[in-house]
Amino acid sequence: MPKVIDHDQRRREIVEVSKRLIAEGGFEAATMRSIVTAAGFANGALKHYFASKDGIIAATFDSVLDETAQRAAELDPGLGPVAALRGFVEAAMPLDAERISSARVLLVLWGHSVANPDLAAQYRELLTNWRAELVARIGAVWDHSRDVVAAGVVADEIISVTIGANVASLMHPVGALVARYTDYIDALVARVAGPVGPVG
């Protein structure tokens, strides 16, 4: 009886191999040949799961972005607004080795997306959704007593700091900046939850 192949599982395995190769050697390391070899597949087997390297890269990009979304989705729905905002911010910050490794892959794919309109659109959509969620969570902390523009200013700050933190984390030994980023999150949450609210 022919062996039943779980194509979705195989696709996930290929994406994980792609992430590992990119994290270790950059974009050029994830060739179709190197992915086939590292995944232990026969030559030509990748075409059954991805039509091209671009397809693998798009799926890899999506997978890295989904990791952050999954961490946010796992937050306790019973958390109060302040704790929920903190958890949402922490989900995207490079606070452990796994997230720092994901940041390494994401940084490589950011560079690739500059010349790839599909990947660029994919990341713009993430940024739009990320900002909207932050605005909503900040508004919940303020009990919607302040306007959306003020919440948007804070959301833009958080996004900019988070992106910068992910890049900066790659220039230091793994975990060296975690305490600094934790201090930032503490100060941010205290500022948003305090009587003054947004910057300025």
CYANA upper distance limits for C-alpha pairs under 8 A (distance plus 0.5 A):
  5 ILE  CA     10 ARG  CA      8.46
  6 ASP  CA     10 ARG  CA      6.81
  7 HIS  CA     11 ARG  CA      6.62
  7 HIS  CA     49 TYR  CA      7.50
  8 ASP  CA     12 ARG  CA      6.77
  9 GLN  CA     13 GLU  CA      6.71
 10 ARG  CA     14 ILE  CA      6.71
 10 ARG  CA     49 TYR  CA      8.03
 11 ARG  CA     15 VAL  CA      6.73
 11 ARG  CA     49 TYR  CA      6.57
 11 ARG  CA     50 PHE  CA      8.37
 12 ARG  CA     16 GLU  CA      6.70
 13 GLU  CA     17 VAL  CA      6.78
 13 GLU  CA     39 ALA  CA      7.83
 14 ILE  CA     18 SER  CA      6.66
 14 ILE  CA     35 ILE  CA      7.61
 14 ILE  CA     39 ALA  CA      6.97
 14 ILE  CA     56 ILE  CA      8.22
 15 VAL  CA     19 LYS  CA      6.67
 15 VAL  CA     56 ILE  CA      7.06
 15 VAL  CA     57 ILE  CA      8.50
 15 VAL  CA     59 ALA  CA      7.13
 15 VAL  CA     60 THR  CA      5.80
 15 VAL  CA     63 SER  CA      8.11
 16 GLU  CA     20 ARG  CA      6.74
 16 GLU  CA     60 THR  CA      8.10
 17 VAL  CA     21 LEU  CA      6.68
 17 VAL  CA     35 ILE  CA      6.91
 17 VAL  CA     38 ALA  CA      7.19
 17 VAL  CA     39 ALA  CA      6.85
 18 SER  CA     22 ILE  CA      6.62
 18 SER  CA     30 ALA  CA      6.34
 18 SER  CA     35 ILE  CA      6.86
 18 SER  CA     56 ILE  CA      8.01
 18 SER  CA     57 ILE  CA      8.16
 18 SER  CA     60 THR  CA      7.29
 19 LYS  CA     23 ALA  CA      6.51
 19 LYS  CA     60 THR  CA      6.93
 19 LYS  CA    105 VAL  CA      6.86
 20 ARG  CA     24 GLU  CA      6.65
 21 LEU  CA     25 GLY  CA      6.35
 21 LEU  CA     26 GLY  CA      7.55
 21 LEU  CA     27 PHE  CA      8.49
 21 LEU  CA     29 ALA  CA      6.33
 21 LEU  CA     30 ALA  CA      6.04
 21 LEU  CA     35 ILE  CA      8.30
 22 ILE  CA     26 GLY  CA      4.83
 22 ILE  CA     27 PHE  CA      5.75
 22 ILE  CA     28 GLU  CA      8.12
 22 ILE  CA     29 ALA  CA      6.55
 22 ILE  CA     30 ALA  CA      6.41
 22 ILE  CA    105 VAL  CA      6.39
 22 ILE  CA    108 VAL  CA      7.94
 23 ALA  CA    101 SER  CA      7.04
 23 ALA  CA    102 SER  CA      8.22
 23 ALA  CA    104 ARG  CA      6.22
 23 ALA  CA    105 VAL  CA      5.68
 24 GLU  CA     29 ALA  CA      8.42
 25 GLY  CA     29 ALA  CA      5.65
 25 GLY  CA     30 ALA  CA      8.43
 26 GLY  CA     30 ALA  CA      7.93
 26 GLY  CA    105 VAL  CA      8.24
 26 GLY  CA    108 VAL  CA      6.92
 27 PHE  CA    108 VAL  CA      6.79
 27 PHE  CA    109 LEU  CA      7.97
 29 ALA  CA     34 SER  CA      7.64
 30 ALA  CA     34 SER  CA      6.59
 30 ALA  CA     35 ILE  CA      6.61
 31 THR  CA     35 ILE  CA      6.57
 31 THR  CA     53 LYS  CA      7.80
 32 MET  CA     36 VAL  CA      6.64
 32 MET  CA     46 LEU  CA      8.35
 32 MET  CA     53 LYS  CA      6.84
 33 ARG  CA     37 THR  CA      6.68
 33 ARG  CA     43 ASN  CA      8.30
 34 SER  CA     38 ALA  CA      6.49
 35 ILE  CA     39 ALA  CA      6.37
 36 VAL  CA     40 GLY  CA      6.55
 36 VAL  CA     41 PHE  CA      5.70
 36 VAL  CA     42 ALA  CA      7.34
 36 VAL  CA     43 ASN  CA      7.12
 36 VAL  CA     45 ALA  CA      8.09
 36 VAL  CA     46 LEU  CA      7.41
 37 THR  CA     41 PHE  CA      6.90
 37 THR  CA     42 ALA  CA      8.42
 41 PHE  CA     45 ALA  CA      6.64
 41 PHE  CA     46 LEU  CA      8.15
 45 ALA  CA     49 TYR  CA      8.21
 46 LEU  CA     50 PHE  CA      6.37
 46 LEU  CA     51 ALA  CA      8.08
 47 LYS  CA     51 ALA  CA      5.62
 47 LYS  CA     52 SER  CA      7.63
 50 PHE  CA     55 GLY  CA      6.22
 50 PHE  CA     56 ILE  CA      6.74
 51 ALA  CA     55 GLY  CA      6.86
 52 SER  CA     56 ILE  CA      7.26
 53 LYS  CA     57 ILE  CA      6.63
 54 ASP  CA     58 ALA  CA      6.58
 55 GLY  CA     59 ALA  CA      6.72
 56 ILE  CA     60 THR  CA      6.54
 57 ILE  CA     61 PHE  CA      6.56
 57 ILE  CA    109 LEU  CA      8.49
 58 ALA  CA     62 ASP  CA      6.67
 58 ALA  CA    119 LEU  CA      7.08
 59 ALA  CA     63 SER  CA      6.55
 60 THR  CA     64 VAL  CA      6.81
 61 PHE  CA     65 LEU  CA      6.84
 61 PHE  CA    106 LEU  CA      7.48
 61 PHE  CA    109 LEU  CA      7.24
 61 PHE  CA    119 LEU  CA      8.26
 62 ASP  CA     66 ASP  CA      6.51
 63 SER  CA     67 GLU  CA      6.87
 64 VAL  CA     68 THR  CA      7.74
 64 VAL  CA    102 SER  CA      6.72
 64 VAL  CA    105 VAL  CA      8.18
 64 VAL  CA    106 LEU  CA      7.36
 65 LEU  CA     69 ALA  CA      7.16
 65 LEU  CA    126 LEU  CA      8.41
 66 ASP  CA     70 GLN  CA      6.41
 67 GLU  CA     71 ARG  CA      6.86
 68 THR  CA     72 ALA  CA      6.90
 68 THR  CA     91 ALA  CA      6.30
 68 THR  CA     92 ALA  CA      6.17
 69 ALA  CA     73 ALA  CA      6.60
 69 ALA  CA     91 ALA  CA      8.29
 70 GLN  CA     74 GLU  CA      6.72
 71 ARG  CA     75 LEU  CA      7.48
 71 ARG  CA     91 ALA  CA      6.06
 72 ALA  CA     87 GLY  CA      7.49
 72 ALA  CA     88 PHE  CA      5.95
 72 ALA  CA     91 ALA  CA      6.18
 75 LEU  CA     79 LEU  CA      8.32
 75 LEU  CA     84 ALA  CA      7.80
 75 LEU  CA     87 GLY  CA      7.26
 75 LEU  CA     88 PHE  CA      8.34
 76 ASP  CA     84 ALA  CA      8.48
 79 LEU  CA     83 ALA  CA      6.35
 79 LEU  CA     84 ALA  CA      6.05
 80 GLY  CA     84 ALA  CA      6.45
 81 PRO  CA     85 LEU  CA      6.61
 81 PRO  CA    137 ARG  CA      7.25
 81 PRO  CA    138 ILE  CA      8.48
 81 PRO  CA    140 ALA  CA      6.31
 81 PRO  CA    141 VAL  CA      5.56
 82 VAL  CA     86 ARG  CA      6.80
 82 VAL  CA    141 VAL  CA      6.21
 82 VAL  CA    189 VAL  CA      7.55
 82 VAL  CA    193 ALA  CA      7.25
 83 ALA  CA     87 GLY  CA      6.64
 84 ALA  CA     88 PHE  CA      6.65
 84 ALA  CA    137 ARG  CA      7.94
 85 LEU  CA     89 VAL  CA      6.74
 85 LEU  CA    134 LEU  CA      8.09
 85 LEU  CA    137 ARG  CA      6.26
 85 LEU  CA    138 ILE  CA      7.38
 85 LEU  CA    141 VAL  CA      8.34
 85 LEU  CA    189 VAL  CA      8.12
 86 ARG  CA     90 GLU  CA      6.59
 86 ARG  CA    185 ILE  CA      7.58
 86 ARG  CA    189 VAL  CA      6.98
 87 GLY  CA     91 ALA  CA      6.61
 88 PHE  CA     92 ALA  CA      7.70
 88 PHE  CA    134 LEU  CA      8.49
 89 VAL  CA     93 MET  CA      7.17
 89 VAL  CA    158 ILE  CA      8.11
 89 VAL  CA    185 ILE  CA      7.99
 90 GLU  CA     95 LEU  CA      7.96
 90 GLU  CA    185 ILE  CA      8.01
 92 ALA  CA    162 THR  CA      7.23
 93 MET  CA     99 ARG  CA      7.98
 93 MET  CA    162 THR  CA      6.25
 93 MET  CA    165 ALA  CA      7.42
 93 MET  CA    166 ASN  CA      7.16
 93 MET  CA    181 TYR  CA      8.19
 94 PRO  CA     99 ARG  CA      5.58
 94 PRO  CA    100 ILE  CA      5.62
 94 PRO  CA    103 ALA  CA      7.79
 94 PRO  CA    165 ALA  CA      7.43
 94 PRO  CA    166 ASN  CA      6.18
 94 PRO  CA    169 SER  CA      7.40
 94 PRO  CA    178 VAL  CA      7.67
 95 LEU  CA     99 ARG  CA      7.07
 95 LEU  CA    100 ILE  CA      7.77
 95 LEU  CA    175 GLY  CA      7.41
 95 LEU  CA    178 VAL  CA      5.78
 95 LEU  CA    181 TYR  CA      8.08
 95 LEU  CA    182 THR  CA      8.39
 96 ASP  CA    100 ILE  CA      6.75
 96 ASP  CA    174 VAL  CA      8.44
 96 ASP  CA    175 GLY  CA      6.77
 96 ASP  CA    178 VAL  CA      7.99
 97 ALA  CA    101 SER  CA      6.63
 97 ALA  CA    174 VAL  CA      6.84
 97 ALA  CA    175 GLY  CA      7.18
 98 GLU  CA    102 SER  CA      6.82
 99 ARG  CA    103 ALA  CA      6.63
100 ILE  CA    104 ARG  CA      6.88
100 ILE  CA    166 ASN  CA      7.47
100 ILE  CA    169 SER  CA      7.27
100 ILE  CA    170 LEU  CA      7.57
100 ILE  CA    174 VAL  CA      7.69
100 ILE  CA    175 GLY  CA      8.50
101 SER  CA    105 VAL  CA      7.13
102 SER  CA    106 LEU  CA      6.59
103 ALA  CA    107 LEU  CA      6.47
103 ALA  CA    166 ASN  CA      6.11
103 ALA  CA    167 VAL  CA      7.54
103 ALA  CA    170 LEU  CA      8.15
104 ARG  CA    108 VAL  CA      7.02
104 ARG  CA    167 VAL  CA      8.29
104 ARG  CA    170 LEU  CA      7.15
105 VAL  CA    109 LEU  CA      6.81
106 LEU  CA    110 TRP  CA      6.46
107 LEU  CA    111 GLY  CA      7.07
107 LEU  CA    167 VAL  CA      7.46
108 VAL  CA    112 HIS  CA      7.06
109 LEU  CA    113 SER  CA      6.47
110 TRP  CA    114 VAL  CA      7.25
111 GLY  CA    115 ALA  CA      8.41
112 HIS  CA    116 ASN  CA      7.03
113 SER  CA    117 PRO  CA      7.22
113 SER  CA    118 ASP  CA      8.16
113 SER  CA    119 LEU  CA      5.54
113 SER  CA    120 ALA  CA      5.54
114 VAL  CA    120 ALA  CA      6.95
116 ASN  CA    120 ALA  CA      6.69
117 PRO  CA    121 ALA  CA      6.53
118 ASP  CA    122 GLN  CA      6.69
119 LEU  CA    123 TYR  CA      6.77
120 ALA  CA    124 ARG  CA      6.65
121 ALA  CA    125 GLU  CA      6.66
122 GLN  CA    126 LEU  CA      7.01
123 TYR  CA    127 LEU  CA      6.76
124 ARG  CA    128 THR  CA      6.67
125 GLU  CA    129 ASN  CA      6.72
126 LEU  CA    130 TRP  CA      6.39
127 LEU  CA    131 ARG  CA      6.51
128 THR  CA    132 ALA  CA      6.75
129 ASN  CA    133 GLU  CA      6.68
130 TRP  CA    134 LEU  CA      6.73
131 ARG  CA    135 VAL  CA      6.62
131 ARG  CA    152 GLY  CA      7.97
131 ARG  CA    155 ALA  CA      6.42
131 ARG  CA    156 ASP  CA      7.53
131 ARG  CA    159 ILE  CA      7.94
132 ALA  CA    136 ALA  CA      6.75
133 GLU  CA    137 ARG  CA      6.69
134 LEU  CA    138 ILE  CA      6.49
134 LEU  CA    152 GLY  CA      8.50
134 LEU  CA    155 ALA  CA      6.07
135 VAL  CA    139 GLY  CA      6.48
135 VAL  CA    148 VAL  CA      7.51
135 VAL  CA    151 ALA  CA      5.74
135 VAL  CA    152 GLY  CA      6.17
135 VAL  CA    154 VAL  CA      8.47
135 VAL  CA    155 ALA  CA      6.44
136 ALA  CA    140 ALA  CA      6.70
137 ARG  CA    141 VAL  CA      6.94
138 ILE  CA    142 TRP  CA      6.90
138 ILE  CA    151 ALA  CA      6.52
138 ILE  CA    155 ALA  CA      8.33
138 ILE  CA    192 VAL  CA      7.79
139 GLY  CA    143 ASP  CA      6.44
139 GLY  CA    144 HIS  CA      5.28
139 GLY  CA    145 SER  CA      8.08
139 GLY  CA    146 ARG  CA      7.74
139 GLY  CA    148 VAL  CA      7.89
139 GLY  CA    151 ALA  CA      6.93
140 ALA  CA    144 HIS  CA      6.39
141 VAL  CA    192 VAL  CA      7.92
141 VAL  CA    193 ALA  CA      6.83
142 TRP  CA    146 ARG  CA      7.14
142 TRP  CA    192 VAL  CA      8.29
142 TRP  CA    193 ALA  CA      7.64
142 TRP  CA    197 GLY  CA      8.22
146 ARG  CA    150 ALA  CA      7.39
146 ARG  CA    151 ALA  CA      8.10
147 ASP  CA    151 ALA  CA      7.24
148 VAL  CA    152 GLY  CA      6.52
149 VAL  CA    153 VAL  CA      6.86
150 ALA  CA    154 VAL  CA      7.21
150 ALA  CA    198 PRO  CA      6.98
151 ALA  CA    155 ALA  CA      6.63
151 ALA  CA    198 PRO  CA      7.79
152 GLY  CA    156 ASP  CA      6.54
153 VAL  CA    157 GLU  CA      6.86
153 VAL  CA    198 PRO  CA      8.24
154 VAL  CA    158 ILE  CA      6.77
154 VAL  CA    198 PRO  CA      6.86
154 VAL  CA    199 VAL  CA      7.79
155 ALA  CA    159 ILE  CA      6.72
156 ASP  CA    160 SER  CA      6.61
157 GLU  CA    161 VAL  CA      6.58
158 ILE  CA    162 THR  CA      6.45
159 ILE  CA    163 ILE  CA      6.67
160 SER  CA    164 GLY  CA      6.64
161 VAL  CA    165 ALA  CA      6.40
162 THR  CA    166 ASN  CA      6.70
163 ILE  CA    167 VAL  CA      6.95
164 GLY  CA    168 ALA  CA      6.52
165 ALA  CA    169 SER  CA      6.40
165 ALA  CA    181 TYR  CA      8.07
166 ASN  CA    170 LEU  CA      7.50
167 VAL  CA    171 MET  CA      7.86
168 ALA  CA    172 HIS  CA      7.67
169 SER  CA    173 PRO  CA      8.24
169 SER  CA    174 VAL  CA      7.66
169 SER  CA    175 GLY  CA      8.02
169 SER  CA    176 ALA  CA      8.14
169 SER  CA    177 LEU  CA      6.97
170 LEU  CA    174 VAL  CA      7.93
172 HIS  CA    176 ALA  CA      6.74
172 HIS  CA    177 LEU  CA      8.01
177 LEU  CA    181 TYR  CA      6.77
178 VAL  CA    182 THR  CA      6.55
179 ALA  CA    183 ASP  CA      6.71
180 ARG  CA    184 TYR  CA      6.91
181 TYR  CA    185 ILE  CA      6.79
182 THR  CA    186 ASP  CA      6.69
183 ASP  CA    187 ALA  CA      6.68
184 TYR  CA    188 LEU  CA      6.46
185 ILE  CA    189 VAL  CA      6.54
186 ASP  CA    190 ALA  CA      6.65
187 ALA  CA    191 ARG  CA      6.54
188 LEU  CA    192 VAL  CA      6.66
189 VAL  CA    193 ALA  CA      6.38
190 ALA  CA    194 GLY  CA      6.20
191 ARG  CA    195 PRO  CA      8.49
191 ARG  CA    196 VAL  CA      7.64
191 ARG  CA    197 GLY  CA      6.36
191 ARG  CA    198 PRO  CA      7.52
192 VAL  CA    196 VAL  CA      8.15
192 VAL  CA    197 GLY  CA      5.19
192 VAL  CA    198 PRO  CA      6.52
193 ALA  CA    197 GLY  CA      6.89
